[in-house]
């Protein structure tokens, strides 16, 4: 069973969010990393921040 932890809605200059992963660090903290696209395009070749 999965539980939704965080919901990142697309918006004006953020047409989509994609590819994500949770990583448990050695100190027990959890790191969440995801692709955050910017601009107006929802295409796969849209500009994104890493």
Secondary structure, DSSP 8 states (H G I E B T S, - for coil): ----------BTTB--EEEEEEEE-TTS-EEEEEEEE-SS--STTS-EE-
